[in-house]
């Protein structure tokens, strides 16, 4: 934890602020950190409130002024990023395609609505693995049930 004016900042929060300074969207930061976009959005909201910032740009500026981000370097750096796979651009960050992974696992992706596909497209690799694991376990217990009551896919 890093202390700033009496307020603790976790290593994960420092990584998130670094990603924001690099221009990452919430969705891309979530993929990189293996978190839900909703979790990342909530972390950003908590940081904005904690440091009394109105928006992401003000939060990044606050972190530079309080030396949570290293000044004079580009792209932004801070010590905590070494443990996280921060990439230089969105192309690398978006290398995992949840819909293709689900399709390759035999899931009926093409039968879903565009809004349902949009939700599934935001899943991280870990979330897809968990979803498929749950489906495998359910089919091991009751192989003849199609799971209409529990619509995982």
For each residue, the residues with C-beta under 8 A, 3 or more apart:
1: 8 9 10 11
2: 8 9 14 68
3: 6 7 8 9
4: 7 8 9 51 66 68
5: 66
6: 3
7: 3 4 50 51
8: 1 2 3 4
9: 1 2 3 4 13 14 68
10: 1 13 14
11: 1 14 15 80 83
12: 15 16 33 43 80
13: 9 10 16 17 43 47
14: 2 9 10 11 17 18 68 78 79 80 81
15: 11 12 18 19 33 78 80 81 84 86
16: 12 13 19 20 29 33 40 43 44 47
17: 13 14 20 21 47 59 60 63 68 69 78
18: 14 15 21 22 69 76 77 78 80 81 86
19: 15 16 22 24 28 29 32 33 86
20: 16 17 23 24 29 44 56 59 60
21: 17 18 60 63 64 69 75 76
22: 18 19 75 76 86
23: 20
24: 19 20 28 29 32 90 93
25: 28 29 90
26: 29 30 37 40 41 44
27: 30 31 37 122
28: 19 24 25 31 32 90 93 94
29: 16 19 20 24 25 26 32 33 40
30: 26 27 33 35 36 37 39 40 122 124
31: 27 28 34 93 94 96 124
32: 19 24 28 29 84 85 86 87 93
33: 12 15 16 19 29 30 40 84
34: 31 124 125 126
35: 30 39 40 124
36: 30 39 40 124 127
37: 26 27 30 40 41 122
38: 41 42
39: 30 35 36 42 43
40: 16 26 29 30 33 35 36 37 43 44
41: 26 37 38 44 45
42: 38 39 45 46
43: 12 13 16 39 40 46 47
44: 16 20 26 40 41 47 48 56 59
45: 41 42 48 49
46: 42 43 49 50
47: 13 16 17 43 44 50 51 53 59
48: 44 45 51 53 54 55 56 58 59
49: 45 46 52
50: 7 46 47
51: 4 7 47 48 59 62
52: 49
53: 47 48 56 58 59 62
54: 48 58
55: 48 58 59
56: 20 44 48 53 59 60
57: 60 61
58: 48 53 54 55 61 62
59: 17 20 44 47 48 51 53 55 56 62 63
60: 17 20 21 56 57 63 64 69 76
61: 57 58 64 65
62: 51 53 58 59 65 66
63: 17 21 59 60 66 68 69
64: 21 60 61 67 68 69 71
65: 61 62
66: 4 5 62 63
67: 64 70 71
68: 2 4 9 14 17 63 64 78
69: 17 18 21 60 63 64 76 77 78
70: 67 73 76 77 78
71: 64 67
72:
73: 70 76 77
74:
75: 21 22 88
76: 18 21 22 60 69 70 73
77: 18 69 70 73 81
78: 14 15 17 18 68 69 70 81
79: 14 82
80: 11 12 14 15 18 83 84
81: 14 15 18 77 78 84 86
82: 79
83: 11 80
84: 15 32 33 80 81
85: 32
86: 15 18 19 22 32 81
87: 32 92 93
88: 75 92
89: 92 93
90: 24 25 28 93 94
91: 94 95
92: 87 88 89 95
93: 24 28 31 32 87 89 90
94: 28 31 90 91 97
95: 91 92
96: 31 101 124 125
97: 94 100 101 121
98: 101 102 120 121 122 123 124 125 127 128
99: 102 103 109 117 120 121
100: 97 103 104
101: 96 97 98 104 105 125 128
102: 98 99 105 107 109 120 128 131 132 153
103: 99 100 106 107 109 110
104: 100 101
105: 101 102 132
106: 103
107: 102 103 153
108: 111 112 153
109: 99 102 103 112 117 120 153
110: 103
111: 108
112: 108 109 116 117 120 153
113: 116 117
114: 117 118
115: 118 119
116: 112 113 119 120
117: 99 109 112 113 114 120 121
118: 114 115 121 122
119: 115 116 122 123
120: 98 99 102 109 112 116 117 123 153
121: 97 98 99 117 118
122: 27 30 37 98 118 119
123: 98 119 120 127 128 131
124: 30 31 34 35 36 96 98 127 128
125: 34 96 98 101 128 129
126: 34 129 130
127: 36 98 123 124 130 131
128: 98 101 102 123 124 125 131 132
129: 125 126 132 133
130: 126 127 133 134
131: 102 123 127 128 134 135 152 153
132: 102 105 128 129 135 136
133: 129 130 136 137
134: 130 131 137 138 152
135: 131 132 138 139 147 152 153
136: 132 133 139 140
137: 133 134 140 141
138: 134 135 141 142 145 147 150 152
139: 135 136 142 143
140: 136 137 143
141: 137 138
142: 138 139 145
143: 139 140
144:
145: 138 142
146:
147: 135 138 150 151 152
148: 151
149:
150: 138 147
151: 147 148
152: 131 134 135 138 147
153: 102 107 108 109 112 120 131 135
